Amino acid sequence: MIGVGPPLTPVDAARLVAATAANLAGWHDLNLRALGHRTEWCDGWWLTPEDVPVIFFRAIAVRPGADPRVPVRRCHLAATMAACDPWSELPLDRHGLAFEAERPWMLRPPGPVPATPVTHGLAIERVVDAAGLVDFERTAAAGFGSAVGPPHTWHGLPLLDDARFDLWLARAAGEPVATANGFREAGVLGIYAVSTLPAARRRGAATAVTSLAVAAAPDLPAVLQPSEMAEPLYRRLGFARFTTFRTWTMSAG
């Protein structure tokens, strides 16, 4: 495991939060446009006015001091929404949103990725075609405990043509068991969609697939949003918390 390096200076930390916010917004923009959804950038926000799959935010602040009125004003067409404030500073509760949680962001500095032992029978592939993308979607949904929808509910085919985006799928005995993807934008590598089927957990699949996603861009700092359960896994790969961000929700009901 690599060390996490010296503490970030305030200037470096501010730049990293801004880059991470831009990466998160870019990942959403790419995914949702690939699915045919409209997106826009408005008064310090990235957002979509449309109803989208539950794995996506509908509004993400991309600069400090973004207008807190924008999410409700621009995202009113759908019944529910989730918003992200990477700086944890906006008074969104005064503008129709309810505070949900303070969540961690983790950072791994640039550097070589130590070789991760791969469990016997586990093979990891980069998704390059429609069939692989369908397997990726189904595996990620099942790993997250979500209903498995029709093909291309979460990820559209145009993703496969974007050089910034890599999808990784782990198979055990030929069957898909774990996923991760990496997105290079704003000078950082965002790691997303790390998911493992319940029956395949604690066998090294998530560690192996995440390691490969990080190793695809070892010259970039890697950032991710961990679940509480997954934090120990990421710490073993050299990640450490560097900030937190707030999530907010709104429901028409």
KENUPA-488039 format. One record per residue (C-alpha): residue number from 1; x, z, y; residue in one letter. Coordinates in nm, 3 decimals, always signed. Each point is the difference from the previous one (the first is absolute). Example, Ala and Ser with C-alpha at 12.3 -4.5 7.8 and 13.67 -1.06 7.14 Angstrom:
BEGIN
NODE resi       X       Z       Y resn
NODE    1  +1.230  +0.780  -0.450    A
NODE    2  +0.137  -0.066  +0.344    S
//
This chain:
BEGIN
NODE resi       X       Z       Y resn
NODE    1  +0.000  +0.000  +0.000    M
NODE    2  +0.128  -0.079  +0.348    I
NODE    3  -0.008  +0.255  +0.275    G
NODE    4  -0.249  -0.031  +0.282    V
NODE    5  +0.275  -0.007  +0.262    G
NODE    6  +0.027  +0.196  +0.325    P
NODE    7  -0.315  +0.105  +0.185    P
NODE    8  -0.154  -0.274  +0.209    L
NODE    9  +0.050  +0.023  +0.374    T
NODE   10  -0.320  -0.001  +0.207    P
NODE   11  +0.069  -0.360  +0.105    V
NODE   12  +0.064  -0.114  -0.357    D
NODE   13  -0.308  +0.185  -0.124    A
NODE   14  -0.217  -0.163  +0.266    A
NODE   15  +0.131  -0.344  -0.090    R
NODE   16  -0.057  +0.063  -0.369    L
NODE   17  -0.360  +0.114  +0.052    V
NODE   18  -0.066  -0.312  +0.210    A
NODE   19  +0.156  -0.226  -0.265    A
NODE   20  -0.193  +0.172  -0.279    T
NODE   21  -0.326  -0.037  +0.192    A
NODE   22  +0.075  -0.369  +0.057    A
NODE   23  +0.077  -0.047  -0.369    N
NODE   24  -0.324  +0.171  -0.105    L
NODE   25  -0.201  -0.212  +0.243    A
NODE   26  +0.178  -0.318  -0.109    G
NODE   27  -0.066  +0.078  -0.368    W
NODE   28  -0.369  +0.047  +0.076    H
NODE   29  -0.012  -0.315  +0.211    D
NODE   30  +0.162  -0.211  -0.271    L
NODE   31  -0.218  +0.138  -0.278    N
NODE   32  -0.330  -0.027  +0.185    L
NODE   33  +0.065  -0.348  +0.136    R
NODE   34  +0.087  -0.107  -0.355    A
NODE   35  -0.347  +0.122  -0.096    L
NODE   36  -0.165  -0.192  +0.284    G
NODE   37  -0.068  +0.295  +0.233    H
NODE   38  +0.033  -0.014  +0.377    R
NODE   39  +0.262  +0.222  +0.166    T
NODE   40  +0.109  +0.058  +0.358    E
NODE   41  +0.247  +0.189  +0.218    W
NODE   42  -0.159  +0.183  +0.291    C
NODE   43  +0.117  +0.266  +0.249    D
NODE   44  +0.266  +0.148  -0.225    G
NODE   45  -0.195  -0.041  -0.325    W
NODE   46  -0.002  -0.229  -0.298    W
NODE   47  -0.354  -0.017  -0.139    L
NODE   48  -0.261  -0.192  -0.192    T
NODE   49  -0.364  +0.004  +0.111    P
NODE   50  -0.117  -0.077  -0.354    E
NODE   51  -0.089  +0.206  -0.305    D
NODE   52  +0.305  -0.010  -0.228    V
NODE   53  +0.108  +0.154  -0.334    P
NODE   54  +0.044  +0.377  +0.004    V
NODE   55  +0.378  -0.015  -0.048    I
NODE   56  +0.042  -0.134  +0.355    F
NODE   57  -0.014  +0.162  +0.341    F
NODE   58  -0.220  -0.181  +0.248    R
NODE   59  +0.199  +0.115  +0.303    A
NODE   60  +0.368  +0.094  +0.040    I
NODE   61  +0.160  +0.110  +0.328    A
NODE   62  +0.317  -0.204  +0.057    V
NODE   63  +0.128  +0.173  +0.313    R
NODE   64  -0.015  +0.350  +0.146    P
NODE   65  -0.282  +0.055  +0.243    G
NODE   66  -0.223  -0.268  -0.148    A
NODE   67  -0.351  -0.003  +0.146    D
NODE   68  -0.194  +0.247  -0.221    P
NODE   69  -0.331  -0.172  +0.077    R
NODE   70  +0.097  -0.324  -0.173    V
NODE   71  -0.071  +0.076  -0.371    P
NODE   72  -0.365  +0.088  +0.051    V
NODE   73  -0.056  -0.274  +0.256    R
NODE   74  +0.162  -0.277  -0.206    R
NODE   75  -0.077  +0.110  -0.358    C
NODE   76  -0.373  +0.063  +0.035    H
NODE   77  -0.115  -0.281  -0.229    L
NODE   78  +0.057  +0.190  -0.325    A
NODE   79  -0.158  +0.324  -0.118    A
NODE   80  +0.322  +0.189  -0.065    T
NODE   81  +0.359  -0.014  +0.110    M
NODE   82  +0.335  +0.177  -0.022    A
NODE   83  +0.253  +0.007  +0.283    A
NODE   84  +0.369  +0.093  +0.010    C
NODE   85  +0.188  +0.163  +0.289    D
NODE   86  +0.373  -0.016  -0.089    P
NODE   87  +0.093  +0.223  +0.296    W
NODE   88  -0.265  +0.266  -0.076    S
NODE   89  -0.086  +0.027  +0.368    E
NODE   90  -0.323  -0.185  +0.074    L
NODE   91  -0.322  +0.198  +0.074    P
NODE   92  -0.211  -0.219  -0.226    L
NODE   93  -0.243  +0.286  -0.063    D
NODE   94  -0.124  -0.051  +0.357    R
NODE   95  -0.089  -0.359  -0.077    H
NODE   96  -0.213  +0.006  -0.314    G
NODE   97  +0.258  +0.062  -0.274    L
NODE   98  +0.046  +0.302  -0.227    A
NODE   99  +0.344  +0.135  -0.088    F
NODE  100  +0.075  -0.053  -0.369    E
NODE  101  +0.358  +0.109  -0.073    A
NODE  102  +0.360  +0.033  +0.112    E
NODE  103  +0.201  -0.206  -0.248    R
NODE  104  +0.376  -0.038  -0.061    P
NODE  105  +0.216  -0.304  +0.045    W
NODE  106  +0.322  -0.014  -0.202    M
NODE  107  +0.325  -0.182  +0.076    L
NODE  108  +0.288  -0.124  -0.213    R
NODE  109  +0.304  -0.111  +0.205    P
NODE  110  +0.156  -0.338  -0.074    P
NODE  111  +0.239  -0.005  -0.291    G
NODE  112  +0.046  -0.102  -0.362    P
NODE  113  -0.270  +0.107  -0.241    V
NODE  114  +0.140  +0.181  -0.305    P
NODE  115  -0.087  -0.162  -0.330    A
NODE  116  -0.314  +0.153  -0.147    T
NODE  117  -0.021  +0.026  -0.378    P
NODE  118  -0.284  -0.217  -0.123    V
NODE  119  -0.214  +0.135  -0.280    T
NODE  120  +0.026  -0.199  -0.322    H
NODE  121  -0.269  -0.265  -0.009    G
NODE  122  -0.049  -0.003  +0.380    L
NODE  123  +0.050  -0.328  +0.185    A
NODE  124  -0.038  -0.054  +0.375    I
NODE  125  -0.083  -0.335  +0.154    E
NODE  126  -0.050  -0.137  +0.350    R
NODE  127  -0.353  -0.136  +0.035    V
NODE  128  +0.020  -0.372  +0.075    V
NODE  129  -0.335  -0.150  -0.106    D
NODE  130  -0.375  +0.055  +0.005    A
NODE  131  -0.015  +0.149  -0.349    A
NODE  132  +0.266  +0.256  +0.086    G
NODE  133  -0.178  +0.089  +0.324    L
NODE  134  -0.322  +0.068  -0.191    V
NODE  135  +0.190  +0.228  -0.241    D
NODE  136  +0.161  +0.175  +0.298    F
NODE  137  -0.338  +0.064  +0.165    E
NODE  138  -0.165  +0.131  -0.314    R
NODE  139  +0.291  +0.229  -0.082    T
NODE  140  +0.025  +0.140  +0.353    A
NODE  141  -0.376  +0.064  +0.015    A
NODE  142  -0.004  +0.178  -0.334    A
NODE  143  +0.307  +0.204  +0.092    G
NODE  144  -0.163  +0.113  +0.324    F
NODE  145  -0.322  +0.088  -0.181    G
NODE  146  -0.197  -0.272  +0.180    S
NODE  147  -0.255  -0.239  -0.143    A
NODE  148  +0.156  -0.326  -0.108    V
NODE  149  -0.160  -0.274  +0.208    G
NODE  150  -0.002  -0.378  -0.036    P
NODE  151  +0.336  -0.180  +0.031    P
NODE  152  +0.147  -0.002  +0.351    H
NODE  153  -0.208  +0.291  +0.126    T
NODE  154  +0.314  +0.178  +0.124    W
NODE  155  +0.270  -0.269  +0.012    H
NODE  156  -0.045  -0.367  +0.078    G
NODE  157  +0.201  -0.293  -0.134    L
NODE  158  +0.173  -0.081  +0.335    P
NODE  159  +0.208  +0.317  -0.046    L
NODE  160  +0.201  -0.182  -0.265    L
NODE  161  +0.127  -0.246  +0.263    D
NODE  162  +0.125  +0.260  +0.249    D
NODE  163  +0.375  +0.061  -0.031    A
NODE  164  -0.033  +0.350  +0.148    R
NODE  165  -0.223  +0.122  -0.280    F
NODE  166  +0.094  +0.088  -0.360    D
NODE  167  -0.237  +0.124  -0.270    L
NODE  168  +0.146  +0.167  -0.308    W
NODE  169  -0.182  +0.055  -0.328    L
NODE  170  +0.124  +0.210  -0.291    A
NODE  171  -0.115  -0.078  -0.353    R
NODE  172  +0.033  +0.212  -0.312    A
NODE  173  -0.027  -0.190  -0.326    A
NODE  174  -0.127  -0.293  +0.205    G
NODE  175  -0.284  +0.191  +0.167    E
NODE  176  +0.005  +0.077  +0.375    P
NODE  177  +0.048  +0.370  +0.074    V
NODE  178  +0.145  +0.047  +0.352    A
NODE  179  +0.024  -0.172  +0.339    T
NODE  180  +0.187  +0.013  +0.331    A
NODE  181  +0.046  -0.236  +0.290    N
NODE  182  +0.249  -0.029  +0.280    G
NODE  183  -0.052  -0.148  +0.347    F
NODE  184  +0.287  -0.080  +0.237    R
NODE  185  -0.106  +0.019  +0.364    E
NODE  186  +0.122  +0.161  +0.325    A
NODE  187  +0.339  +0.081  -0.149    G
NODE  188  -0.129  +0.221  -0.281    V
NODE  189  -0.116  -0.045  -0.358    L
NODE  190  -0.348  +0.139  -0.054    G
NODE  191  -0.076  +0.104  -0.358    I
NODE  192  -0.369  -0.016  -0.088    Y
NODE  193  -0.238  -0.003  -0.295    A
NODE  194  +0.211  +0.215  -0.234    V
NODE  195  -0.243  +0.063  -0.284    S
NODE  196  +0.021  +0.084  -0.371    T
NODE  197  -0.271  -0.003  -0.264    L
NODE  198  -0.085  +0.358  -0.107    P
NODE  199  +0.101  -0.060  -0.362    A
NODE  200  +0.344  -0.127  +0.110    A
NODE  201  +0.097  +0.281  +0.237    R
NODE  202  +0.311  +0.219  -0.038    R
NODE  203  +0.179  -0.274  -0.192    R
NODE  204  +0.215  -0.139  +0.281    G
NODE  205  -0.211  -0.304  +0.088    A
NODE  206  -0.071  +0.100  +0.361    A
NODE  207  +0.364  +0.094  +0.059    T
NODE  208  +0.123  -0.329  -0.142    A
NODE  209  -0.241  -0.222  +0.191    V
NODE  210  +0.055  +0.187  +0.330    T
NODE  211  +0.378  -0.019  -0.044    S
NODE  212  -0.020  -0.374  -0.041    L
NODE  213  -0.222  -0.034  +0.308    A
NODE  214  +0.255  +0.194  +0.208    V
NODE  215  +0.297  -0.187  -0.150    A
NODE  216  -0.148  -0.330  +0.124    A
NODE  217  +0.112  +0.092  +0.354    A
NODE  218  +0.274  +0.267  -0.023    P
NODE  219  +0.123  -0.080  +0.352    D
NODE  220  -0.324  +0.127  +0.155    L
NODE  221  -0.133  +0.354  +0.034    P
NODE  222  -0.295  +0.039  -0.238    A
NODE  223  -0.314  +0.188  +0.101    V
NODE  224  -0.312  +0.101  -0.191    L
NODE  225  -0.310  +0.218  +0.011    Q
NODE  226  +0.012  +0.226  -0.307    P
NODE  227  -0.278  +0.177  -0.180    S
NODE  228  +0.069  +0.369  -0.054    E
NODE  229  +0.042  -0.063  -0.372    M
NODE  230  +0.257  -0.276  +0.054    A
NODE  231  +0.229  +0.169  +0.252    E
NODE  232  +0.241  +0.138  -0.264    P
NODE  233  +0.043  -0.349  -0.143    L
NODE  234  +0.095  -0.142  +0.338    Y
NODE  235  +0.237  +0.287  +0.077    R
NODE  236  +0.189  -0.086  -0.319    R
NODE  237  +0.041  -0.352  +0.136    L
NODE  238  +0.152  +0.127  +0.325    G
NODE  239  -0.310  +0.023  +0.221    F
NODE  240  -0.071  +0.294  +0.231    A
NODE  241  -0.276  +0.075  +0.248    R
NODE  242  +0.079  -0.113  +0.354    F
NODE  243  -0.337  +0.037  +0.176    T
NODE  244  -0.372  +0.036  -0.054    T
NODE  245  -0.293  -0.211  +0.114    F
NODE  246  -0.369  +0.075  +0.047    R
NODE  247  -0.289  -0.178  -0.163    T
NODE  248  -0.350  -0.010  +0.139    W
NODE  249  -0.335  -0.119  -0.132    T
NODE  250  -0.336  -0.107  +0.133    M
NODE  251  -0.328  -0.057  -0.179    S
NODE  252  -0.315  -0.156  +0.138    A
NODE  253  -0.199  +0.230  -0.226    G
//
